[in-house]
Amino acid sequence: MGDGARVSADTFGIGDSGNLNVNAFNSVKVIGVTGNNIRSTLASQAVEGSDGNAGTLTINTKDLLVQDGAQISAGTFAAGNGGQLTINATNSVQVLGSSGLFAAAERNSTGNSGDLTITTKKFLLSDNARVSVAMRGVGKAGNLKIKCSKLISKQWGTGFCRSFWVWTGRKFNCKCRGSTINRSL
């Protein structure tokens, strides 16, 4: 999906949003931003002014590509809690070019963010891409869990403890802005 397309299960009121499940045999691609700065998005969110909780967003595929400003989000901008974002990609997850994966509690929110879990063989983060379970409101941040054979971050400043990472084979924990990243084979 591209050109500012949006598939979402958001809540705008007192009820909880639904769950969004994406099952694709070969690949899921979320790409781009329009000239009006509208991002291509997959989301389950509690939007500003709502009281309900965001639902779970689950992606099951072989390869996931999020690039050129696109985003996948299960966050909260409101009183309700953010949803869980779970990505199961049997081959690879690539987040490139100012894109992001988010399970965050955004500014002015009072709800908690959900957890973000990524399970794949190869995980690549590059060109100002972000992965976040941040807390920017008054709620609590969720957990970031990454299970992969190879993790590559080709950037400085966002995402993984401000460093370039390539890991295989050993378990590690990394405290990163109040969240813990766990990885094991």
Secondary structure as UniProt FT lines:
FT   TURN            3..4
FT   STRAND          6..8
FT   STRAND          20..23
FT   STRAND          27..31
FT   TURN            35..36
FT   STRAND          41..43
FT   TURN            48..49
FT   STRAND          57..67
FT   TURN            68..69
FT   STRAND          71..73
FT   STRAND          85..96
FT   STRAND          100..102
FT   TURN            107..108
FT   STRAND          116..126
FT   STRAND          130..132
FT   STRAND          144..147
FT   STRAND          150..154
FT   TURN            161..162
FT   STRAND          165..167
FT   STRAND          172..176
FT   TURN            177..178
FT   STRAND          179..183
//
